[in-house]
């Protein structure tokens, strides 16, 4: 499954969706990724934005790959994020 996102917020919504599809609780994702459960909760409810390294760690833990593609002549620099 491929999900195209245009910003970090959409990416975090996608991570939450994939976490639920994998039947993982926030606590289980925390244990598997080494990221505190409180941080995962804040990412998912939009009160905190993770850094790039954390995004890659969550993706890896969920068995996902983040791919960044350059789009032709886009006005929005966030376009082209694919998960």
Secondary structure, 3 states (H helix, E strand, C coil): CCCEECCHHHHHHHHHHHHHHCCCCHHHHHHHHCCCHHHHHHHHHCCCCCCHHHHHHHHHHCCCCCEECCCCCCCCCCCCEEC
